[in-house]
Amino acid sequence: MNQSPDMTPTQDSPQTPDPAASASTEQQDSASEVEILRAKLGEAEAQIQSSKEEHLRALAEIDNVRRRLERDAQVNLKYASEKLLGELLSVCDSLELGLQAAADATEGPAKALADGMQLTHRQLMSVLEKHGVKQIDPQGEAFNPDFHQAMSMIESTEMEPNRVHSVMQKGYTLHERLLRPAMVVVSKNS
């Protein structure tokens, strides 16, 4: 049995795939992979942007905390001696009372003692001023409840109402912060 060459192959021969169909399927697969990769790239870029924003916020928060700590340290340093200086005010008051009592001394040992007390008082006031303490002596000024403590009121025809008639105890500030209010007698209408 001889077959002629012009005969077509039978079922036993292998079929060759269609190259156009195969290329189309590969292109679709490639296109879907590209879309998937683009979506992943978009997600990654969004995540990077979010991370950058979080990083910038964290840096800003760190900078704010640093500034706040520096400011708090400066304030603490500025007012660190507040308690000690407040306790020295009673020494200053005692010296002032002693100077008032010795004001009549004109000669002898009493005069020398008064001069020594005056010098000690000036030195103490100088030290207090050097550390930011200022004296409040509001004699004749308008009453200010932020810096004055009214101990009593007195009728007066010589002064306008709500003025400091007399000072019982001087007040003090430490760097514009009230250390001790001045104790005063306030005038009122008669």
Secondary structure, DSSP 8 states (H G I E B T S, - for coil): ----TT----TTS-----HHHHHHHHHHHHHHHHHHHHHHHHHHHHHHHHHHHHHHHHHHHHHHHHHHHHHHHHHHHHTTTHHHHHHHHHHHHHHHHHHHHGGG--SHHHHHHHHHHHHHHHHHHHHHHHTTEEEE--TTSB--TTTEEEEEEEE-SSS-TTBEEEEEE-EEEETTEEEE-EEEEEEE--
